Structures are given as structure tokens and as C-alpha cells.
Amino acid sequence: RLDEEAESNRLFLAWQQRLLDPLQQIVADNCHLTRNTDAAVYDAFKQDGTIVYRERFFVDEMWPVSCQCSGVVQRVDKLGIVGIGI
């Protein structure tokens, strides 16, 4: 039952984010509530980097930006220098 309630809450959050996204883009310098940030980072680094760690999580107290992501990307450039992003 808790899983069903959590999923229901996530669906309601997604609906709210879709509704508020155009306003968010105006007031927050084109920040999107509906952008899948971890997937965008993964796509940007998948050719020449290694995703060491990535996680999506929810912080309910941060409504409407409750969905957060974090991770570590390791990339080696042509000189063999390792760059790490968080």
C-alpha cells in the first residue's frame, strides 16, 4: 500500500511540474521542472566518459523541485588528464 501511495504522490507531483513548468522557465532563467537532468548528463558524457555513479531521489520538502539527481562522471581528455564532475 505504501508503494501505491508513493507512486500516486509522484504522479501528482509530475502533473504539478508539467503545469508549472512554463512559469518556472520564465522566473528561473529557463530552468525546467520537467527536464530529466540525470539522463541529459549521461547523454552528454556517454561517448567519452564513464558514469561512475548516478542517482535520482526525491526531497518532498523541496516542492516543486522535489526530484533531484546527483552523480559522478569521470572523463579522460586527449592528454590523459582525468576530469570529474558532480
C-alpha positions as CSV (number, residue, x, y, z in Angstrom):
1,R,0.0,0.0,0.0
2,L,2.8,2.4,0.7
3,D,4.3,1.8,-2.8
4,E,0.9,2.7,-4.3
5,E,0.6,5.9,-2.2
6,A,4.2,6.9,-3.1
7,E,3.5,6.3,-6.8
8,S,0.3,8.3,-6.6
9,N,2.2,11.2,-5.0
10,R,4.9,11.0,-7.7
11,L,2.2,11.1,-10.4
12,F,0.6,14.1,-8.8
13,L,4.0,15.8,-8.5
14,A,4.6,15.2,-12.2
15,W,1.3,16.7,-13.1
16,Q,2.1,19.8,-11.0
17,Q,5.5,20.1,-12.5
18,R,4.1,20.0,-16.1
19,L,1.5,22.6,-15.1
20,L,4.1,25.0,-13.5
21,D,7.0,24.4,-16.0
22,P,6.3,27.3,-18.3
23,L,6.2,29.7,-15.4
24,Q,9.3,28.2,-13.9
25,Q,11.2,28.8,-17.2
26,I,10.3,32.5,-17.1
27,V,11.1,33.2,-13.5
28,A,14.1,30.8,-13.1
29,D,16.2,31.6,-16.2
30,N,14.9,28.7,-18.4
31,C,15.1,26.1,-15.6
32,H,12.8,23.2,-16.4
33,L,10.8,21.4,-13.8
34,T,10.3,18.5,-16.2
35,R,13.8,18.1,-17.6
36,N,15.4,14.7,-16.9
37,T,18.7,16.1,-15.7
38,D,20.5,12.8,-15.0
39,A,19.6,11.5,-18.4
40,A,20.9,14.7,-20.0
41,V,24.2,14.5,-18.2
42,Y,24.5,10.8,-19.1
43,D,23.9,11.6,-22.8
44,A,26.5,14.4,-22.7
45,F,29.2,12.2,-21.3
46,K,28.4,8.7,-22.6
47,Q,30.8,8.9,-25.7
48,D,34.0,9.9,-23.9
49,G,33.3,9.5,-20.2
50,T,32.4,7.0,-17.6
51,I,29.4,7.4,-15.3
52,V,30.9,6.3,-12.0
53,Y,27.7,6.9,-10.0
54,R,24.3,8.4,-10.6
55,E,21.1,8.6,-8.5
56,R,17.7,10.2,-8.7
57,F,15.9,10.9,-5.5
58,F,13.0,12.9,-4.0
59,V,13.1,15.5,-1.3
60,D,9.5,16.1,-0.6
61,E,10.2,19.3,1.4
62,M,11.6,21.0,-1.8
63,W,8.3,21.1,-3.7
64,P,8.0,21.7,-6.7
65,V,11.6,20.7,-7.4
66,S,11.4,17.6,-5.3
67,C,13.1,15.3,-7.8
68,Q,16.9,15.7,-7.6
69,C,19.8,14.0,-9.1
70,S,23.5,13.5,-8.2
71,G,26.4,11.7,-9.6
72,V,30.0,11.4,-10.6
73,V,31.3,11.4,-14.2
74,Q,34.9,10.6,-15.0
75,R,36.4,11.7,-18.3
76,V,39.9,11.4,-19.6
77,D,40.9,14.0,-22.2
78,K,43.5,13.6,-25.0
79,L,46.4,14.4,-22.7
80,G,45.3,11.7,-20.2
81,I,44.0,14.2,-17.7
82,V,41.1,13.0,-15.7
83,G,38.2,15.3,-15.1
84,I,35.5,14.6,-12.5
85,G,32.1,16.3,-12.4
86,I,29.4,16.1,-9.7
